[in-house]
Amino acid sequence: MSTHDHYHPPGLQHQFEDMKQQEESVSIGMWAFLVQEIMFFGGLFTAYLVFRSRYPMAFAAGSNHLDAFWGGLNTLVLIVSSLTMALTVYYAQKGNRNMQVILIIATMFFGAVFLGVKAIEYSDKFNHGLVPVAGLNHKSKAEEPAAKEEGKTAAGEKHEPNPRGEFQWTGENYEASVKIITEAHEKKYLTKYEEVGYYSNGELDQNKVRDKVRIFYWIYFVMTGLHALHMIVGLGLMTWLLIMAWRGTYSADYYSPVEISGLYWHFVDIVWIFLFPLLYLLGRHFMHGGGH
């Protein structure tokens, strides 16, 4: 056999005839994966839209408790990470090893910042009793008389007793939801589902309101939690890319792993671009400034 018979381009796997066939197969495989991911998240978005259309005021009340600053910061972080990822592909095509390594590290940094912000947000929900699973919230007991007079904990925030870690929608949160629901009721804006879903014998039922807001937080945690899981997987991919780039694996002749990983990263970013306005912004006008 000649030397030519033994030659394989960089990165060519044995099951493919040439690099063109391999790149097409890899590309088709990733796009097929992304399509099923779109279907997966599409089901979650559909569930959100169905329940939001039925209980818009409860969803608005739940949304107003979310901190739009953190959501906006994470949006900015992911947009910048998409830029660094795109530049990584560019420098992989150019065979610039050092820039690949720097930009992959930058992308990983922004991904880690995103997850750090989510940890801050999740901690806030845990402390305020807004995790929809019973027992997974901060288990606080009734305050001592001296502390009760002040009405505040050592942290300077009001906390309702919650010894069993139940989902809570009380105090200022409930009062805010009463305000927007009552105003909507007076203006006859409530849906037929809301009339039944919030009221009992003509009176606003706190338990019913809490249960509808709880639906919002179920959807919030499922969608943002699965998105965060995808981000963790993305960081795993970046770690692998970083090792390979450090070894000088990628060049103008072979860069498809970087390009394919970039598609996944951009997909995760795009999902968040939809999550942010739906979860954090829609309905915020009912309470000027929002917050809790």
Backbone hydrogen bonds in HBPLUS format (Angstrom, degrees):
<---DONOR---> <-ACCEPTOR-->    atom                        ^
c    i                          cat <-CA-CA->   ^        H-A-AA   ^      H-
h    n   atom  resd res      DA  || num        DHA   H-A  angle D-A-AA Bond
n    s   type  num  typ     dist DA aas  dist angle  dist       angle   num
A0005-ASP N   A0002-SER O   3.14 MM   3  5.45 134.3  2.36 103.3 113.9     1
A0006-HIS N   A0003-THR O   3.09 MM   3  5.46 142.8  2.23 106.2 116.4     2
A0007-TYR N   A0004-HIS O   3.21 MM   3  5.21 154.2  2.28 100.6 108.3     3
A0012-LEU N   A0009-PRO O   3.18 MM   3  5.65 167.6  2.20 136.0 135.9     4
A0016-PHE N   A0013-GLN O   3.17 MM   3  5.91 169.6  2.18 124.4 127.6     5
A0022-GLN N   A0018-ASP O   3.14 MM   4  6.43 159.6  2.19 148.5 154.7     6
A0023-GLU N   A0019-MET O   2.84 MM   4  5.99 166.6  1.86 154.5 157.5     7
A0024-GLU N   A0020-LYS O   3.00 MM   4  6.18 158.9  2.05 148.1 153.8     8
A0025-SER N   A0021-GLN O   3.00 MM   4  6.14 158.3  2.04 146.9 153.0     9
A0026-VAL N   A0022-GLN O   2.90 MM   4  6.10 164.2  1.92 154.0 158.4    10
A0027-SER N   A0023-GLU O   2.92 MM   4  5.98 158.2  1.97 143.3 149.9    11
A0028-ILE N   A0024-GLU O   2.92 MM   4  6.07 163.9  1.95 148.4 152.7    12
A0029-GLY N   A0025-SER O   2.92 MM   4  6.07 158.5  1.97 145.9 152.4    13
A0030-MET N   A0026-VAL O   2.97 MM   4  6.22 159.3  2.02 150.2 154.8    14
A0031-TRP N   A0027-SER O   2.96 MM   4  6.18 165.6  1.98 153.2 157.3    15
A0032-ALA N   A0028-ILE O   2.90 MM   4  6.05 153.3  1.97 147.9 155.3    16
A0033-PHE N   A0029-GLY O   3.02 MM   4  6.24 151.7  2.11 142.3 150.0    17
A0034-LEU N   A0030-MET O   2.84 MM   4  6.14 157.0  1.89 151.3 157.7    18
A0035-VAL N   A0031-TRP O   2.93 MM   4  6.12 148.6  2.03 143.5 151.6    19
A0036-GLN N   A0032-ALA O   3.22 MM   4  6.53 156.3  2.28 144.9 149.7    20
A0037-GLU N   A0033-PHE O   2.99 MM   4  6.28 142.4  2.13 141.9 153.4    21
A0038-ILE N   A0034-LEU O   2.84 MM   4  6.13 148.3  1.94 145.4 153.7    22
A0039-MET N   A0035-VAL O   3.01 MM   4  6.34 151.8  2.09 143.8 151.4    23
A0040-PHE N   A0036-GLN O   2.90 MM   4  6.08 149.0  1.99 138.5 147.3    24
A0041-PHE N   A0037-GLU O   2.90 MM   4  6.17 173.6  1.90 158.0 157.5    25
A0042-GLY N   A0038-ILE O   2.69 MM   4  5.63 139.0  1.86 136.2 149.8    26
A0043-GLY N   A0039-MET O   3.09 MM   4  6.29 144.3  2.22 141.4 146.9    27
A0045-PHE N   A0041-PHE O   2.86 MM   4  6.18 159.0  1.90 155.3 161.4    28
A0046-THR N   A0042-GLY O   2.89 MM   4  6.06 148.6  1.99 142.6 151.5    29
A0047-ALA N   A0043-GLY O   3.03 MM   4  6.30 156.1  2.09 144.1 149.7    30
A0048-TYR N   A0044-LEU O   2.97 MM   4  6.26 158.3  2.02 147.6 153.7    31
A0049-LEU N   A0045-PHE O   2.93 MM   4  6.19 162.8  1.96 149.9 153.8    32
A0050-VAL N   A0046-THR O   2.92 MM   4  6.13 157.0  1.98 152.8 158.9    33
A0051-PHE N   A0047-ALA O   3.11 MM   4  6.29 176.6  2.11 155.7 156.2    34
A0052-ARG N   A0048-TYR O   2.80 MM   4  5.84 153.6  1.86 150.4 159.4    35
A0053-SER N   A0049-LEU O   2.97 MM   4  5.96 153.1  2.05 139.4 145.6    36
A0054-ARG N   A0050-VAL O   3.24 MM   4  6.49 134.1  2.46 135.5 147.4    37
A0054-ARG N   A0051-PHE O   3.16 MM   3  5.02 129.0  2.43  90.7 104.4    38
A0055-TYR N   A0051-PHE O   2.88 MM   4  6.03 162.0  1.91 155.4 159.3    39
A0059-PHE N   A0055-TYR O   3.09 MM   4  6.29 159.8  2.13 155.0 161.2    40
A0060-ALA N   A0056-PRO O   2.85 MM   4  6.00 146.2  1.96 139.4 149.2    41
A0061-ALA N   A0057-MET O   2.93 MM   4  6.15 154.0  1.99 144.2 150.8    42
A0062-GLY N   A0058-ALA O   2.98 MM   4  6.23 160.2  2.02 146.7 151.8    43
A0063-SER N   A0059-PHE O   2.83 MM   4  5.95 158.0  1.88 146.3 153.0    44
A0064-ASN N   A0060-ALA O   2.96 MM   4  6.09 147.7  2.06 144.2 151.9    45
A0065-HIS N   A0062-GLY O   3.18 MM   3  5.51 149.5  2.28 104.4 113.2    46
A0066-LEU N   A0063-SER O   3.01 MM   3  5.37 143.3  2.15 107.0 117.3    47
A0291-GLY N   A0064-ASN O   2.93 MM 227  5.79 117.1  2.34 159.3 163.7    48
A0071-GLY N   A0067-ASP O   3.25 MM   4  6.60 164.3  2.28 150.3 155.0    49
A0072-GLY N   A0068-ALA O   2.79 MM   4  5.85 155.8  1.85 144.8 151.3    50
A0073-LEU N   A0069-PHE O   2.84 MM   4  6.05 156.1  1.89 148.4 155.4    51
A0074-ASN N   A0070-TRP O   2.96 MM   4  6.16 160.8  1.99 148.3 153.0    52
A0075-THR N   A0071-GLY O   3.03 MM   4  6.26 144.8  2.16 138.5 148.3    53
A0076-LEU N   A0072-GLY O   3.00 MM   4  6.31 160.5  2.04 151.7 155.6    54
A0077-VAL N   A0073-LEU O   2.89 MM   4  6.13 160.9  1.92 151.5 157.4    55
A0078-LEU N   A0074-ASN O   2.98 MM   4  6.15 159.4  2.03 146.7 150.9    56
A0079-ILE N   A0075-THR O   3.03 MM   4  6.25 153.1  2.10 147.5 155.1    57
A0080-VAL N   A0076-LEU O   3.03 MM   4  6.29 162.7  2.06 154.3 158.1    58
A0081-SER N   A0077-VAL O   2.95 MM   4  6.19 149.5  2.05 141.3 150.7    59
A0082-SER N   A0078-LEU O   2.94 MM   4  6.17 141.8  2.09 142.0 151.2    60
A0083-LEU N   A0079-ILE O   3.22 MM   4  6.59 145.6  2.35 140.0 148.7    61
A0083-LEU N   A0080-VAL O   3.06 MM   3  5.05 119.5  2.44  93.6 108.7    62
A0084-THR N   A0080-VAL O   3.00 MM   4  6.43 160.8  2.04 153.9 158.1    63
A0085-MET N   A0081-SER O   2.93 MM   4  6.06 148.8  2.02 140.8 149.7    64
A0086-ALA N   A0082-SER O   2.92 MM   4  6.11 156.5  1.98 143.8 149.9    65
A0087-LEU N   A0083-LEU O   2.95 MM   4  6.22 155.8  2.01 151.3 158.1    66
A0088-THR N   A0084-THR O   2.96 MM   4  6.13 138.0  2.14 134.8 146.2    67
A0089-VAL N   A0085-MET O   3.16 MM   4  6.57 152.7  2.24 148.1 153.4    68
A0090-TYR N   A0086-ALA O   3.11 MM   4  6.42 156.4  2.16 142.9 149.6    69
A0091-TYR N   A0087-LEU O   2.92 MM   4  6.19 163.7  1.95 152.5 155.2    70
A0092-ALA N   A0088-THR O   2.88 MM   4  6.04 137.1  2.07 141.7 154.3    71
A0093-GLN N   A0089-VAL O   3.01 MM   4  6.28 152.2  2.09 148.8 155.0    72
A0094-LYS N   A0090-TYR O   3.14 MM   4  6.48 135.4  2.35 135.0 147.4    73
A0095-GLY N   A0091-TYR O   2.96 MM   4  6.00 112.9  2.42 127.4 142.8    74
A0096-ASN N   A0091-TYR O   2.92 MM   5  5.28 153.4  1.99 158.8 160.6    75
A0095-GLY N   A0092-ALA O   3.08 MM   3  4.92 144.7  2.20  93.6 104.4    76
A0100-GLN N   A0096-ASN O   3.15 MM   4  6.32 154.4  2.22 148.6 156.2    77
A0101-VAL N   A0097-ARG O   3.05 MM   4  6.34 164.7  2.08 156.8 159.6    78
A0102-ILE N   A0098-ASN O   3.00 MM   4  6.26 166.2  2.02 152.0 155.7    79
A0103-LEU N   A0099-MET O   2.93 MM   4  5.97 167.3  1.95 150.0 153.6    80
A0104-ILE N   A0100-GLN O   2.90 MM   4  6.04 153.7  1.97 151.8 159.2    81
A0105-ILE N   A0101-VAL O   3.05 MM   4  6.21 161.3  2.08 148.7 153.7    82
A0106-ALA N   A0102-ILE O   2.96 MM   4  6.23 152.0  2.04 142.9 151.3    83
A0107-THR N   A0103-LEU O   2.89 MM   4  6.08 156.4  1.95 143.1 149.2    84
A0108-MET N   A0104-ILE O   2.92 MM   4  6.17 158.4  1.96 149.3 155.0    85
A0109-PHE N   A0105-ILE O   2.86 MM   4  6.09 148.5  1.96 145.1 154.4    86
A0110-PHE N   A0106-ALA O   3.02 MM   4  6.35 162.0  2.05 153.6 156.5    87
A0111-GLY N   A0107-THR O   2.99 MM   4  6.24 154.5  2.06 145.9 153.6    88
A0112-ALA N   A0108-MET O   2.88 MM   4  6.10 152.2  1.96 146.3 153.6    89
A0113-VAL N   A0109-PHE O   2.90 MM   4  6.21 150.8  1.98 148.4 157.0    90
A0114-PHE N   A0110-PHE O   2.99 MM   4  6.24 157.4  2.04 146.5 152.0    91
A0115-LEU N   A0111-GLY O   3.14 MM   4  6.47 160.2  2.18 146.6 150.6    92
A0116-GLY N   A0112-ALA O   2.89 MM   4  6.12 148.8  1.99 144.9 154.3    93
A0117-VAL N   A0113-VAL O   2.95 MM   4  6.24 154.7  2.01 154.3 159.8    94
A0118-LYS N   A0114-PHE O   3.05 MM   4  6.39 155.6  2.11 147.4 154.5    95
A0119-ALA N   A0115-LEU O   2.96 MM   4  6.22 147.4  2.07 142.4 151.1    96
A0120-ILE N   A0116-GLY O   3.09 MM   4  6.44 148.6  2.19 142.3 150.2    97
A0121-GLU N   A0117-VAL O   2.98 MM   4  6.32 160.2  2.02 151.9 156.9    98
A0122-TYR N   A0118-LYS O   2.81 MM   4  6.00 165.1  1.83 154.1 158.3    99
A0123-SER N   A0119-ALA O   2.96 MM   4  6.04 151.6  2.05 141.9 149.5   100
A0124-ASP N   A0120-ILE O   3.09 MM   4  6.37 149.6  2.19 143.7 151.5   101
A0125-LYS N   A0121-GLU O   3.08 MM   4  6.46 155.6  2.14 150.0 156.1   102
A0126-PHE N   A0122-TYR O   2.93 MM   4  6.16 153.6  2.00 146.5 154.2   103
A0127-ASN N   A0123-SER O   2.92 MM   4  6.16 158.1  1.97 149.3 154.5   104
A0128-HIS N   A0124-ASP O   3.03 MM   4  6.19 140.9  2.19 143.0 153.2   105
A0130-LEU N   A0125-LYS O   2.82 MM   5  4.81 174.1  1.82 151.7 150.1   106
A0129-GLY N   A0126-PHE O   3.42 MM   3  5.37 166.0  2.44 101.9 104.9   107
A0138-HIS N   A0126-PHE O   2.93 MM  12  5.64 162.8  1.96 148.4 142.8   108
A0168-GLN N   A0129-GLY O   2.70 MM  39  5.16 169.9  1.71 158.8 157.6   109
A0136-LEU N   A0133-VAL O   3.18 MM   3  5.81 162.7  2.21 140.3 141.3   110
A0135-GLY N   A0165-GLY O   2.73 MM  30  4.22 151.5  1.81 114.1 121.3   111
A0162-ASN N   A0140-SER O   2.56 MM  22  4.83 146.5  1.66 130.4 142.8   112
A0147-ALA N   A0144-GLU O   3.03 MM   3  5.33 113.1  2.49 107.2 122.7   113
A0148-LYS N   A0144-GLU O   2.76 MM   4  5.91 151.5  1.84 157.5 167.1   114
A0149-GLU N   A0145-PRO O   3.03 MM   4  6.25 143.9  2.17 146.1 153.0   115
A0151-GLY N   A0147-ALA O   2.94 MM   4  6.22 136.5  2.14 139.1 152.4   116
A0153-THR N   A0157-GLU O   3.22 MM   4  5.71 153.6  2.30 130.6 136.7   117
A0156-GLY N   A0153-THR O   2.87 MM   3  5.23 160.2  1.91 111.2 117.8   118
A0165-GLY N   A0162-ASN O   3.16 MM   3  5.42 163.8  2.19 112.5 117.5   119
A0174-TYR N   A0170-THR O   3.37 MM   4  4.71 162.1  2.40  96.8 101.2   120
A0175-GLU N   A0171-GLY O   2.99 MM   4  6.24 165.6  2.01 155.9 160.6   121
A0176-ALA N   A0172-GLU O   2.95 MM   4  6.02 154.6  2.01 144.7 150.6   122
A0177-SER N   A0173-ASN O   3.11 MM   4  6.42 155.8  2.17 145.6 152.0   123
A0178-VAL N   A0174-TYR O   2.83 MM   4  6.11 153.2  1.90 153.1 161.2   124
A0179-LYS N   A0175-GLU O   3.06 MM   4  6.27 152.8  2.14 142.4 149.0   125
A0180-ILE N   A0176-ALA O   3.24 MM   4  6.62 163.6  2.27 151.8 153.4   126
A0181-ILE N   A0177-SER O   2.95 MM   4  6.00 158.0  2.00 149.1 156.0   127
A0182-THR N   A0178-VAL O   2.81 MM   4  5.76 161.6  1.84 148.0 153.7   128
A0183-GLU N   A0179-LYS O   3.07 MM   4  6.19 163.8  2.10 146.6 151.1   129
A0184-ALA N   A0180-ILE O   3.05 MM   4  6.10 155.9  2.11 136.8 143.7   130
A0185-HIS N   A0181-ILE O   2.82 MM   4  6.01 148.4  1.92 144.9 154.4   131
A0186-GLU N   A0182-THR O   2.91 MM   4  6.16 157.7  1.96 150.8 156.2   132
A0187-LYS N   A0183-GLU O   3.07 MM   4  6.29 147.7  2.18 142.4 150.9   133
A0189-TYR N   A0184-ALA O   2.70 MM   5  4.87 172.8  1.71 153.3 152.9   134
A0188-LYS N   A0185-HIS O   3.08 MM   3  4.84 155.2  2.14  97.9 104.9   135
A0194-GLU N   A0191-THR O   3.01 MM   3  5.07 121.7  2.37  95.6 110.4   136
A0195-GLU N   A0191-THR O   3.07 MM   4  6.44 154.1  2.13 153.3 159.8   137
A0197-GLY N   A0193-TYR O   2.67 MM   4  5.66 144.1  1.79 138.9 151.6   138
A0198-TYR N   A0194-GLU O   2.86 MM   4  5.62 145.9  1.98 151.0 150.1   139
A0205-ASP N   A0198-TYR O   2.80 MM   7  5.80 174.8  1.81 163.5 165.0   140
A0200-SER N   A0203-GLU O   2.79 MM   3  5.31 163.4  1.82 154.4 156.7   141
A0203-GLU N   A0200-SER O   3.04 MM   3  5.31 165.6  2.06 114.4 117.9   142
A0209-VAL N   A0205-ASP O   3.00 MM   4  6.30 163.2  2.03 157.7 162.5   143
A0210-ARG N   A0206-GLN O   2.91 MM   4  6.07 162.7  1.94 148.4 153.5   144
A0211-ASP N   A0207-ASN O   2.98 MM   4  6.20 155.8  2.04 144.2 150.3   145
A0212-LYS N   A0208-LYS O   3.11 MM   4  6.40 149.0  2.21 146.1 153.7   146
A0213-VAL N   A0209-VAL O   2.98 MM   4  6.28 159.3  2.02 155.4 161.2   147
A0214-ARG N   A0210-ARG O   2.83 MM   4  6.00 144.4  1.95 143.7 154.8   148
A0215-ILE N   A0211-ASP O   3.27 MM   4  6.56 135.1  2.49 132.5 141.7   149
A0215-ILE N   A0212-LYS O   3.19 MM   3  5.22 130.5  2.44  93.9 106.0   150
A0216-PHE N   A0213-VAL O   2.99 MM   3  5.17 117.1  2.40  97.9 113.0   151
A0217-TYR N   A0213-VAL O   3.17 MM   4  6.64 153.8  2.24 148.0 154.7   152
A0218-TRP N   A0214-ARG O   2.86 MM   4  6.16 145.3  1.98 146.8 157.0   153
A0219-ILE N   A0215-ILE O   3.05 MM   4  6.34 166.8  2.07 154.4 156.2   154
A0220-TYR N   A0216-PHE O   2.82 MM   4  6.07 156.9  1.87 148.3 156.0   155
A0221-PHE N   A0217-TYR O   2.94 MM   4  5.97 169.7  1.95 145.9 147.9   156
A0222-VAL N   A0218-TRP O   2.96 MM   4  6.11 160.6  2.00 151.2 157.2   157
A0223-MET N   A0219-ILE O   2.92 MM   4  5.93 171.2  1.93 152.5 155.5   158
A0224-THR N   A0220-TYR O   2.94 MM   4  5.90 164.1  1.96 148.9 153.7   159
A0225-GLY N   A0221-PHE O   2.81 MM   4  5.34 141.2  1.96 127.2 139.1   160
A0226-LEU N   A0222-VAL O   2.99 MM   4  5.99 160.4  2.03 140.3 145.4   161
A0227-HIS N   A0223-MET O   2.99 MM   4  6.10 150.2  2.09 139.0 148.1   162
A0228-ALA N   A0224-THR O   2.85 MM   4  6.01 154.1  1.92 140.9 147.8   163
A0229-LEU N   A0225-GLY O   2.94 MM   4  6.22 146.9  2.05 141.1 150.5   164
A0230-HIS N   A0226-LEU O   2.99 MM   4  6.30 150.7  2.08 143.7 150.8   165
A0231-MET N   A0227-HIS O   2.95 MM   4  6.31 144.2  2.08 142.9 153.7   166
A0232-ILE N   A0228-ALA O   2.92 MM   4  6.28 148.4  2.02 146.4 154.5   167
A0233-VAL N   A0229-LEU O   3.01 MM   4  6.35 157.0  2.06 147.6 153.5   168
A0234-GLY N   A0230-HIS O   2.87 MM   4  6.12 151.2  1.95 141.4 150.0   169
A0235-LEU N   A0231-MET O   2.89 MM   4  6.24 146.3  2.00 145.1 153.9   170
A0236-GLY N   A0232-ILE O   3.02 MM   4  6.38 144.9  2.15 142.6 152.4   171
A0236-GLY N   A0233-VAL O   3.06 MM   3  4.99 119.3  2.45  92.5 108.0   172
A0237-LEU N   A0233-VAL O   2.98 MM   4  6.40 151.8  2.06 148.7 156.3   173
A0238-MET N   A0234-GLY O   2.90 MM   4  6.21 154.4  1.96 146.8 154.3   174
A0239-THR N   A0235-LEU O   2.93 MM   4  6.15 147.7  2.03 141.8 150.0   175
A0240-TRP N   A0236-GLY O   3.15 MM   4  6.48 157.0  2.21 147.0 152.1   176
A0241-LEU N   A0237-LEU O   2.87 MM   4  6.18 160.3  1.91 151.5 157.5   177
A0242-LEU N   A0238-MET O   2.78 MM   4  5.93 153.1  1.85 146.2 153.7   178
A0243-ILE N   A0239-THR O   3.12 MM   4  6.41 157.6  2.17 146.7 151.2   179
A0244-MET N   A0240-TRP O   3.06 MM   4  6.32 165.3  2.08 151.9 155.8   180
A0245-ALA N   A0241-LEU O   2.71 MM   4  5.85 159.3  1.75 153.6 160.0   181
A0246-TRP N   A0242-LEU O   2.88 MM   4  5.95 154.8  1.94 145.0 152.1   182
A0247-ARG N   A0243-ILE O   3.21 MM   4  6.48 138.6  2.39 137.1 147.1   183
A0247-ARG N   A0244-MET O   3.17 MM   3  5.16 127.4  2.46  92.6 106.1   184
A0249-THR N   A0244-MET O   3.12 MM   5  5.55 163.6  2.14 150.7 151.3   185
A0248-GLY N   A0245-ALA O   2.87 MM   3  4.99 156.5  1.93 106.3 113.4   186
A0251-SER N   A0254-TYR O   2.93 MM   3  5.18 153.4  2.00 124.6 132.2   187
A0254-TYR N   A0251-SER O   3.07 MM   3  5.18 136.1  2.27 100.3 112.5   188
A0258-VAL N   A0255-TYR O   3.03 MM   3  5.58 128.0  2.31 115.5 127.8   189
A0259-GLU N   A0255-TYR O   3.21 MM   4  6.54 159.9  2.25 151.2 157.3   190
A0260-ILE N   A0256-SER O   2.82 MM   4  5.95 165.4  1.84 160.9 163.9   191
A0261-SER N   A0257-PRO O   2.99 MM   4  5.98 158.7  2.03 139.5 145.8   192
A0262-GLY N   A0258-VAL O   2.90 MM   4  6.04 143.9  2.04 139.6 150.2   193
A0263-LEU N   A0259-GLU O   3.09 MM   4  6.47 143.2  2.23 140.5 149.3   194
A0264-TYR N   A0260-ILE O   3.28 MM   4  6.69 156.1  2.34 146.3 151.2   195
A0265-TRP N   A0261-SER O   3.01 MM   4  6.31 161.5  2.04 149.3 154.3   196
A0266-HIS N   A0262-GLY O   2.88 MM   4  6.08 162.6  1.91 153.9 158.1   197
A0267-PHE N   A0263-LEU O   2.99 MM   4  6.16 151.0  2.07 144.3 152.4   198
A0268-VAL N   A0264-TYR O   3.07 MM   4  6.40 159.8  2.11 153.4 157.5   199
A0269-ASP N   A0265-TRP O   3.06 MM   4  6.35 154.3  2.13 145.8 153.0   200
A0270-ILE N   A0266-HIS O   2.87 MM   4  6.12 156.4  1.93 149.8 156.0   201
A0271-VAL N   A0267-PHE O   3.01 MM   4  6.30 156.4  2.07 153.6 159.2   202
A0272-TRP N   A0268-VAL O   3.33 MM   4  6.64 155.2  2.40 142.2 147.6   203
A0273-ILE N   A0269-ASP O   3.09 MM   4  6.46 144.7  2.22 143.6 153.9   204
A0273-ILE N   A0270-ILE O   3.05 MM   3  4.95 118.3  2.44  92.3 108.1   205
A0274-PHE N   A0271-VAL O   3.14 MM   3  5.41 136.5  2.34 101.4 112.6   206
A0275-LEU N   A0271-VAL O   2.98 MM   4  6.30 154.0  2.05 145.4 153.7   207
A0276-PHE N   A0272-TRP O   2.89 MM   4  5.92 169.9  1.90 160.1 159.4   208
A0278-LEU N   A0274-PHE O   3.45 MM   4  6.49 164.2  2.48 149.3 153.4   209
A0279-LEU N   A0275-LEU O   2.90 MM   4  5.84 166.7  1.91 160.9 163.7   210
A0280-TYR N   A0276-PHE O   2.88 MM   4  5.53 157.8  1.93 148.2 155.7   211
A0281-LEU N   A0277-PRO O   3.12 MM   4  4.68 139.6  2.29 109.9 121.5   212
A0282-LEU N   A0277-PRO O   2.91 MM   5  6.00 148.5  2.01 174.7 172.0   213
A0284-ARG N   A0281-LEU O   3.01 MM   3  5.36 165.4  2.03 135.7 134.5   214
A0286-PHE N   A0283-GLY O   3.16 MM   3  5.85 165.7  2.18 116.7 121.1   215
A0287-MET N   A0284-ARG O   3.19 MM   3  5.84 154.3  2.25 116.6 122.2   216
A0290-GLY N   A0287-MET O   2.93 MM   3  5.23 143.2  2.06 119.3 131.0   217
